[in-house]
Amino acid sequence: MKNLASQTARATGEISQHISAVQGATRETVEAIHGIGATIAAINQIAISVTVAMEKQGASTEEIAHNVRNVSDNAGMVAGNMISVTQTAAASYGASIQVIWSANDLAQPIKILQGEIDAFLTKVRTN
């Protein structure tokens, strides 16, 4: 009986050692799982940050494209206005030249009329 009790005590000790080893391995596994969970959480935060940055970049790119379209549209309007101003200036220049030609055309008849007026006034004064 003593031998059986001794074997049982030894087997109980070995089982206790195995249980302790399994508990140690379980603790290490739990710690590793916690570490993996923390790593996954960190990766998730990075992914969220990247997503937010990409959304901001997309919005910025869209705003830049909108502004470029506005600049292009405004440049087209400015070009159209410049054409209109150029056409108006050319028409004004043409009208100015016509006025100058008309004034030159009238210079001779005015001289003749002035001469006739002077002759008439001289005649009236002498009579």
ZIVEN-V967182 format. One record per helix or strand of 3 or more residues. SS is the DSSP state (2 for helix, 1 for strand). FROM is the first residue (numbers start at 1). TO is the last residue. Records with the same first field share a line. If there is no record, write none. Layout:
SS: FROM-TO + FROM-TO
This chain:
2: 2-126
